[in-house]
Amino acid sequence: MFFRQAGIFHINYAADRALFPIPADRWMVGTLLALAATAPLFMNTLYLSSYMLPWLVWTAGALGLNLVLGWAGQFHLGYAAVMGIGAYAAVHGVRHGIPWEIAVILGGLTASVIGIGFAFAALRVKGLYLALSTLALQFVMDWTISHVPAISGGTQATLQAPDIRLLGWPVTSDAGLYYVALVWCLLVTTFMLNLRRTALGRALVAVREKDYAAAVIGVNSFYYKLVAFATSSFIAGVTGAILVNTFYHAVTPEQFSVDVSIQALAMVIVGGLGSIIGSYFGAGFILLMPGAMNTFISWAAAQFGLSLGIETLAHLPQALYGALIIGFLLVEPLGLGKIYNNVRDYLLVWPFGYVKK
Amino acid sequence: MKLKLASLTSGLALSLMSMLPANAADPVRFAMCLDLSKVYTFITPQIAQSARDYAELVNQKGGIEGHPVEIIVQDHGNEPQRGIECYEKLKREGVMVFDTLSTPVSRAVLPRIMKDGNILIQSLVGRGDAIDGTVFKWVFPIGPTYWGQAANDVEYIKQKSGGSLKGKKITFLYIDYPFGQEPIGILKTLAEKEGFDLQLVPYPLPGNDQASAWTQIRRNNPDWIISWSLSNMHVIASREMTRNGIPISKYIAVNWFNEVDIKNIGADAAKGLKRGTNVAGGSNQPLVQEILKEVYDKGKGNGDRKFTEDVYYNTGLAIYSIVFEGARLAIKKDGWPLTPEKLKNGFESLKNYDANGLMAPITVTPEDHGGGGKTRIEEWDGTKWVPQTDWIAGFPDEVWSVVKQQSADYAKSEANK
């Protein structure tokens, strides 16, 4: 009823290959876009700057990781390190007088070059071995950053990020920074949406399913794995740079430590491998849920007159958050994105559910 | 079930709604965005407990110049983005004084503090160069920096060696990440100036394996070992010292060493061990005694009574007695309602304040937000800590030259924005 398919005819290639053939999807995307574009008008600045902005940036990051993990099927445990490379490169670039737009792209390219160089070595192994060797990338980067003062910015290991100047205009307001994040997130999303229907995307999926089977049908699996790593590293690098410029305003090694890599991995897995909307859900879940749980538990405790110790109040949300992750993955191992799809599939034929059977 | 779920969701929604800004009310409010669940849990419970206990005591006596104290504690799990969220949320609720007690979070919040002009308390964590009040106007790292502490340790060794360090061998043992690496610069400078032989011995994270470090130390046979480690790493160090036949009396720990660690080493085995500290430990301090009598004996304590014996309890008490005193001076001088500017003036007029002998006397000025950076060396005699020195601040010129050099770099990058 909501997702009506009546009246959709695939009469030409363009219509057949449309991103959203069902009008309901188009309406939904359009509404969400309109809401996102006007968010600074109705949303209070706390939500805008502390929840929406990091969520959008991290979604872009999760999409980049999803490219290599969900599309190409290659493990990556050093994703935060790649983001860090981009962030450091961009910040150093701007500090040396390079315009911000170019510095951010430079950050992406640096991350891409280092990512691809590392992938050359790492991709000689597969599966869990690859996971471990990408973990090595994380530790090598951590070590390098904390031992080379020229990179980390001296013994304090903090490098202040200069303000964003977009075509010479300083962007410092909450709304301005939000739009920078929004535009980047939308760019990455559009790229990923289109990736599905390109030769590259199909080759990546072939490599994911079975790399030697892909080789048999003429897909050079090593080449496509490298492309996946390079592209994902570029997205990671730019995302890292944008994260630092719009949110942290200073770059430090802990922002891109191994914990963050695990978090990024969790975003993709909880969200759903190879799912774009799942990346949005996953990033939101992993990033915002601990804080929301915290507030919720404090609220509930106050509501029911329980006086919990501050430590219990800190640990209870963590336990609940962990339980939620397990719960969601038990209900649907393919992640939040798949749960959304299940609901949508149900509504596609509702109220004529028997059609499916 | 459905109803329950609905009420849960609406609760969640409500709790999200409750993040809306509120008007600044009558009480003086302090935000503690702490790491209560991850890395800093070896200190945060005691520090939060002492701050809330002291607030209770102050409130019993009528508050700060008639205004009750309110302490807001929230967990950030040592994650920068959650620390920022805590700051942004409470800032909108009218809180002006923030304490993160975590180096990563403090670094992440600092740019916002400097932009918004709120007060950041970052005793013992965060950027050391923030004691330069001319650059870091809004940051108050009251207490010693790690550079200052290292310099004070060297000063103590100098006193012990009869005023000259020529030919002495000092080993600097540290955990190989920014916390441990921080004092290297100042130690190198001092080694050159004083002519002692400095050996740098790092050991890797997470600090459970120090075997190779201690083999190196045994080979070098130093006169003193200055150790930049956190809690349990000291226990591992003590085991390695026994194994390598190095007397524990050569060991000078950084301030992150408490009674739990002593217990884990063994009170007897730890005899002779030294630590640098900016607070007097133990519950026989007048302020702690008062809290025990007025708060705990009346059943109003904010945690387990046994934590009050911990040196980190006194550390928290020291930090918050300074904060409350600063706020009191602010209200007294410039009147209610408080603004960050008034609070800043209040803090900057702290003079020789030592909370009844609890800590090194603190004098904060617009130039020095560290309050003098004094520490003393204490020795464990098997049952208690015995002070080995007065409150000292050694080599101030060298320490300040490092501070100025770093803060100038920050100022430069701010100017280039």
Interface residues (C-beta under 8 A of the other chain):
Chain A: N44 T45 L46 Y47 S49 S50 Y51 P54 R95 S146 S152 G153 G154 T155 Q156 A157 T158 L159 Q160 A161 P162 D163 F247 Y248 H249 A250 T252 P253 E254 Q255 D259 L287 P290 G291 A292 N294 T295 F296 S298 W299 A300 Q303 G309 I310 E311 L313 A314 H315 P317 Q318
Chain B: G11 L12 L14 S15 L16 S18 M19 L20 P21 L36 S37 T41 P45 A48 V73 Q74 D75 G77 E79 P80 Q81 R82 I84 E85 E88 K89 R92 T103 P104 R107 A108 L110 P111 R112 K115 R127 G128 D129 D176 Y177 P178 Q181 E182 I184 G185 G303 Q406 D409 Y410 S413 E414 N416 K417
